[in-house]
Amino acid sequence: MTKLVQTLILGVLVGGVYALLASGLTVIFGVMRIINIAHGALMIMGAFITYTLWHYLGLDPLLGVVVTVIVMFGVGWVVYFVTVRPVRRAPVTSSVLLTFGLAFFLEGVMGFIWGNSARGSRPGYVETSFNLGSLYIPKGLFFGCLLAVVIMVALQLVISKTWLGRSIRASASSEDAARLVGVNIPMVAAITFALGAASAGAGGAMISIMSTFVAGSQILWITRLLSIVVLGGLGSVPGAVVAALILGVGESLVGTYVSPLWSPALSIILIFVILVVRPQGLLGTKLREDVAQ
Amino acid sequence: MSAGRVARIAPVVVVALLIVLFPVLTGNGYYQNMVIISLVIAVGATGLNIITGFAGYPSLAQGAFLGLGAYAAALGSLRVGGSPFYWIPLAGVLAGFFAFLLGLLSLRTRGFSFAIITVSFLLLVRIIVQNWRHFTEGSSGLTLPIPNWDRAYMNWPFHFALVLLLGFSMLMAYRIRRTKFGVGLIAMREDEDKAASIGINTPTYKMLGFVCSAVFVGMAGAVYGYYITFVDPLGMFGLLLSVQIILSLLLGGKGTMWGPVLGAFIIEPLNEFANNSLGGGNSRLVIFGGVLVLVVLLLPQGIIPTVTRRVTTYRERRRPGLTGSRIELCERPRPATRSDPSAPNVLEVRNLNKRFGGLQAVADCSFGVPQGSLTALIGPNGSGKTTVFNIITGMMSADSGEVYLDGRRIDHLPPWTRAHLGVGRTFQITRLFGEMTVLENLVAPLREFSAGQLNRGAISGDEAARADELLALVGMTAYRDRPTSTLSYGQRKLVELAQVLALDPRVVLLDEPAGGINPTLVERLGELILELNASGRTFLIVEHNMPFVMGLCNPVRVLARGTTICQGSPEQVQRDRCVLEAYLGDDFVLEPKGVGNA
């Protein structure tokens, strides 16, 4: 019983960080109908930046997040204008292949800069835990999840309360209508993409505390994030959060009761099952383009 | 053969011969190896061309089929034993089988979801091979027996086996492009729902396309496995291999015969360069990732199509364009309408209901279309007319209700079967296959599905003759060989009408035929519809142009809030209180003037 509860606690904590990572990906899809396959690589970049700040400058990873987020917002901005913008109106194939290529390009660049051995930010408190009877909560994981929740709430406030958020929601529901009422679509798209990259960076910061990573981890991470957004329904933020918790707990259960070797397979199998049984996901709606005119 | 043709073909033949005879011409092992790997990638890219180039499905898993083939050969010869002559064909069968499975799993996915499912497939295969240790040796990989042929042969057997496989792949691709199967795949790329509505059995085509794209790749993978004598999960199921294959296809040119081969012979030398001069690893990632981004941004069509287009533009620079020349209107006596509202129904819908979330789009809608009639379906915007069309053609399924064609219930049938039985439709905003010519668009509709059909030539003489007849009928003969994307909106409407007629349907559903085209063309279209009706064709027409509808159709069905509120002759409908309130307006007065007799 203790083992089960312990497994569930760890799963929920990890799921919280997954939720932050996946919500950025799903918001980008909602606004511009592009699946950013480079999202995993952007996340790893955030992890490396946080690691560098901690390792070389001694900045605590939980504070380093602020710098990471700002840098990654800039990276997202540049990536958007240089690569994504020209293919916004192009067929699906173009944007998929473009971001796929981008993911590998970034992986290679990071490999050159940071080398190919496993890294992780390990300030002192990471090795300690809060203990509740026979249960334990690793501090690194706990703070990481807490911060992820704070950032997600902040993002949600931006989206629901600000003028920028209204523009983002308007563009997501109908780009043409939003343009007609004067929303500056290219700017909104750029900001959305940059915000997505920033949230990926923030999630990466947490991952750098919670586990180790190499540039090549990006591919497993993007698979995990894709399975979450597919399960939640493409474009749905609440769906992504629910799906992230499901996957976090699911992986934790598989890791404990089956074998850690098979927990990466869970997200992949999930993708297959959902796309076969319910392509629109848990909380997604059928896309407009599925309906004949 | 003309001198120009010789001049164009000769270099291709020379280069092809150089590649085929490469190991005979040089004993340099480095370059021989480079050519062999290029051939492997070329087979992969030629296969990928079928599903991605023709059918438009972006598959990121092509490398998986090479890996599966290599593993089949390795496991077969180590665990069972036996000659490569068994294991290479079996590897092809295995790859085909896995492609079939993947096709089955991805049947309901398109675009993004499809890309996601393919990349997941690749990773899943890798994880299974890694973790199934007692069978596959996991990450440590398997070592294949070294070939026992005379050292004097060197790499010749590998080279020639791959040349043969590439030859077969290219022949298959060449053949597919010239059959009904290939035209169907391209139609799916352009517009899958439309393809289904003109009788193309899209799921079967998709699955078959998948299998074709994998079989030779699996065999090439097996040869590759024997060649490098070592297989491991990271080498065989690495994503970078898939990236190289995709890149070869994109760079050379999707949908072309030689593009994938040209691309492979550029990408593999680049790979060797990155490995030997730049230290491999990260530089390969940067190069291939970066080149993929650049190709998508700067050379989306690929080398061969871009060059071909430049050459064509140069050749045709003085030729006057067709656009702007007049559509031939022919003066003929206006045929009398034969529409008989009391004839038995050819098409009938009963108690249809369809809900989109909280919106009841169609509510208990019932009406019939009498045999040989020109029936109109009118009603305000949002009254559910197009939804009813979608339900009749099978693009959407109703929540409840029945659809009958010639007394046979068809609402459980897929769209292409309904097209085969005789339901043809046009769309409110025309949907033609833009990259295909007018003629190709007209021979794309299929009136049945059979295994033999797949291998039939794309355009038979009969079909071409029939297409020409239809083109003459709608006055579009001059545009026969133009891609439909270059036509104007009105011209597309005419071509789409001809396309539907090629199905020889029992009933033609026209969705706003007169919308957005000029009055002369509306007039001409009205005459055309009357003419077709006079020869016995039944129509169901959705239209907002009241003079057009009232002058042409009888009976008229009026839809409001998803329900049929009134049915009858144009005169009855125009006097009906409900209709005036819901749609026409109290002040509605129609000039007593029909189409064509002004």
Interface residues (C-beta under 8 A of the other chain):
Chain A: F29 I35 I37 T83 P86 V87 A90 P91 V92 T93 S94 V96 L97 L98 F100 G101 L102 A103 F104 F105 L106 E107 G108 V109 G111 F112 N116 A215 I219 L220 T223 L226 S227 V230 L234 S259 L261 W262 P264 A265 I268 I269 I271 F272 L275 V276 P279 V291 A292 Q293
Chain B: T52 G56 P58 L60 L105 S106 L107 R108 T109 R110 G111 F112 S113 A115 I116 I117 V119 S120 F121 L123 L124 I127 I128 Q130 N131 D193 L239 L240 V243 I246 L250 G281 N282 S283 R284 L285 V286 I287 F288 G289 G290 V291 L292 V293 V296 L297 P300 T386 N390 M395 M396 F427 Q428 I429
